[in-house]
Amino acid sequence: MFVFATPCLVCAAFLLLLLVALSAPITHSIYLFKLTAEIPVNAVASVATTAKFGVWGYCTSAVDIAEYQPPGCSHPRLGYNFDQNAQSLLSPSSNQTGTNPKAISKGLTVVLVLHPIVCALTFVFLVLTLYLLFRRNKIVHARTIPIFILSFGISTPLLSTVVFLIDVILVAVVRSSIKKQTNGAISIVWGNGVWMALGASVALWVAEASACLGVLVGRRNRRAGRY
């Protein structure tokens, strides 16, 4: 039971981490946080515009107003800046000072490189668990292989948890800075990518616990002479 549960959980975690690693601007529907602003059209009407930020950049929403720059996505790169295009799209007025959000700096987002790294480590962990699953009858008497898998596996949920905490800290810092700089003119909400990272971390911790129980049960059965 534990042998089968572990690769399934690791596979689910890998898929979640892969989706987050391919978030905006690569995948528009997955993002870490979203900024929303109201652009006034006239004295009684306004248009809501948004910018969704992922691991590699951001995507802005459509605005059908000639005086504002067209929507689009930034070029995927590590560590992004909130450039003039996005600032002019979200700023209610170009002559309002202090409303351009400048809290999203390259130095603040460069740590997001950990997302593809932990995704790659999770894939390696998945390969190891699959090897243990299909070769368990031949390696059941080997002590070093299961221990190696457990030792490698413990680093994966740890790094995944660190990545989730980085996402939470990033959004919290940006939210605080945006609120101070714009006086509430621009709002920020959590993205689905943060909760996907949390789900991956939980799945990896459960998978590691399942792998440990599987090794313990295998040792007990081996000592009892059931193999």
C-alpha positions, 0 to 999 in steps of 0.5 A, a space after each residue: 500500500 505504502 509503496 504504491 501511495 508514494 509515487 502517486 503523491 510525488 507525481 501529483 506534487 510534481 504536476 502542481 510544481 510544474 504548473 506553478 513553474 510555468 505560470 504567467 507569462 507562460 501560462 496566463 491562468 496560473 499566477 502568484 498574485 494579481 493587481 487590480 486598478 480602476 481606470 476612470 473613463 468619465 465622471 461616472 464610469 471606470 474600467 477595471 484592469 488587472 496584471 497577473 504576476 507569475 514566476 517569470 513575469 506578468 500578463 495584463 488584462 484587456 483595456 479598450 481605451 485608446 489613450 492607454 497602452 495595449 495589454 500583453 505579457 512581459 518577456 519570460 525572464 528571471 527576476 522581473 521589474 514592473 515596467 512603464 507599460 504595466 504601470 501606465 495600465 494600472 495607474 488611474 492617471 499619469 499625473 497622479 504621483 505616488 500611484 505607480 507600484 514600484 515595490 516589485 523589484 528584480 531583486 525581490 523576485 529573483 528567488 523565484 528561480 527555486 520553483 523550477 529547481 524544486 520541480 526538477 528535484 521532485 521529478 528525480 524523486 518521482 523516478 526514484 520512487 518508481 524504481 523502488 516500486 517496480 524493482 522492490 522484489 530485487 532490492 528488498 534485501 538491499 539496505 542502501 537504496 531505500 535509505 538513499 531514496 529516503 535521504 534524497 526525498 527529505 530534501 524535496 519537501 523541505 525545499 518545496 516548503 521553503 518555496 511556498 514560504 517565499 511565495 507567501 512572503 513575496 505576496 505579503 511584501 508586495 501587498 504592504 508596499 503597494 498599499 502604502 504607495 497607492 493609498 489603496 488605489 491598487 488592490 492585490 489578491 493571492 493567486 492560485 499558484 501559491 495554493 498549488 505550491 502549498 498542495 505540492 508541499 503537503 503531498 510531498 510530506 505525506 509521500 515522504 511519510 509513506 515512503 518511511 512507513 513502506 521501508 519499515 514494513 519491508 524490513 519487518 517482513 524481511 526479518 519475518 522471512 516473508 520474502 
